[in-house]
Amino acid sequence: MRTPLLMAGLLLIAAPAQAADDHPRSTYVTLVLQAFAAKVQCPGTDVAYQDLVQKAQQMQLPDGTTEQVRKAIAWMHTGGKMGEKQSDDIMAEVAVATQTTDLDQRRLGMSNWCEKQKTNLAGLIRSKGG
């Protein structure tokens, strides 16, 4: 019961940032988080940082967005040992992306999730060495 309430609270926190953008940064945050999750959790998967930067440019996000998101993800997922805490809105977007990704992984199972990401993240993730 706590997880749905937490999710609802996090979604409410992130909602103003989503509403303010034509191309929501929150969508980009989720893509970046899922790309890094695939790199870590899906055997033989890699991510090219420059591809993430290009995606941010295509989505007309401000310069530096990729680095802010990367630092926020690292900070949150290492308990502050790596990366840097970012603005509250980015941290909330990372929290929501983490929760939704975790729920998707549990619902689909890790192997199915990894297979799905090959399509969902085409152009952002690739086979190692490719």
C-alpha positions in Angstrom: 0.0 0.0 0.0 2.9 2.4 0.6 4.3 2.1 -2.9 1.2 3.4 -4.6 1.0 6.3 -2.2 4.7 7.1 -2.7 4.3 6.9 -6.4 1.3 9.3 -6.3 3.2 11.7 -4.1 6.2 11.6 -6.4 4.1 12.1 -9.5 2.5 15.2 -7.9 5.9 16.6 -7.1 7.1 16.1 -10.7 3.8 17.3 -12.3 4.6 21.0 -12.5 7.9 20.3 -14.3 6.1 18.1 -16.8 3.4 20.6 -17.5 5.9 23.4 -18.2 7.7 21.8 -21.1 6.5 21.1 -24.7 9.0 18.2 -24.7 8.9 17.1 -21.0 12.3 16.7 -19.4 10.7 14.0 -17.3 10.4 11.8 -20.4 14.1 12.4 -21.1 15.0 11.6 -17.5 13.2 8.3 -17.8 15.0 7.5 -21.1 18.4 8.2 -19.6 17.6 6.2 -16.4 16.4 3.3 -18.5 19.4 3.4 -20.7 21.8 3.3 -17.7 19.7 0.6 -16.1 19.9 -1.5 -19.3 23.7 -1.0 -19.3 23.9 -2.3 -15.8 21.2 -5.0 -15.8 21.0 -6.3 -19.3 24.0 -8.5 -20.4 25.8 -7.3 -23.4 24.2 -3.8 -23.4 26.1 -0.5 -23.5 25.1 3.2 -23.8 27.0 6.0 -25.5 26.9 9.3 -23.6 27.0 11.3 -26.8 23.8 9.5 -28.0 22.1 10.8 -24.9 23.4 14.3 -25.5 22.1 14.2 -29.1 18.6 13.0 -27.9 18.5 15.9 -25.4 19.3 18.3 -28.3 16.6 16.7 -30.5 14.1 17.2 -27.6 15.2 20.9 -27.5 16.3 20.6 -23.8 18.8 23.1 -22.4 22.6 22.4 -22.8 23.9 20.5 -19.8 20.6 18.6 -19.2 22.3 15.2 -19.9 25.0 15.9 -17.3 22.5 17.1 -14.7 20.4 14.0 -15.2 23.5 11.7 -15.1 24.7 13.3 -11.9 21.3 13.1 -10.3 20.9 9.4 -11.1 24.3 8.6 -9.8 23.7 10.6 -6.6 20.3 9.0 -6.0 21.4 5.4 -6.8 24.6 5.5 -4.7 23.2 7.2 -1.7 25.2 10.4 -2.4 28.5 8.6 -2.9 28.8 9.5 -6.6 27.3 12.2 -8.8 25.8 15.4 -7.3 22.4 16.3 -5.9 20.6 18.4 -8.5 17.6 20.7 -8.3 14.5 19.4 -6.5 12.5 19.0 -9.7 15.2 16.9 -11.4 15.6 14.8 -8.3 11.9 14.2 -8.2 11.9 13.3 -11.9 14.7 10.7 -11.2 12.7 9.3 -8.3 9.6 8.9 -10.4 11.6 7.3 -13.3 13.3 5.0 -10.8 9.9 3.8 -9.4 8.3 3.3 -12.8 11.3 1.5 -14.1 11.4 -0.7 -11.1 7.7 -1.5 -11.4 8.2 -2.3 -15.1 11.1 -4.6 -14.4 9.0 -6.5 -11.7 6.0 -6.7 -13.9 7.8 -7.9 -17.0 10.6 -9.8 -15.4 14.2 -8.7 -16.1 14.8 -10.7 -19.3 11.6 -9.4 -20.9 12.3 -5.9 -19.7 15.8 -6.0 -21.3 14.4 -7.3 -24.5 11.7 -4.6 -24.6 14.4 -1.9 -24.0 16.2 -2.9 -27.2 13.2 -1.5 -29.1 12.2 1.3 -26.7 15.7 2.7 -26.4 16.9 2.0 -30.0 19.6 4.6 -30.8 20.4 5.1 -27.1 21.6 1.6 -26.2 23.6 -0.8 -28.2 25.3 -4.2 -28.0 28.7 -4.0 -26.3 31.4 -3.6 -28.8 28.9 -2.5 -31.5 
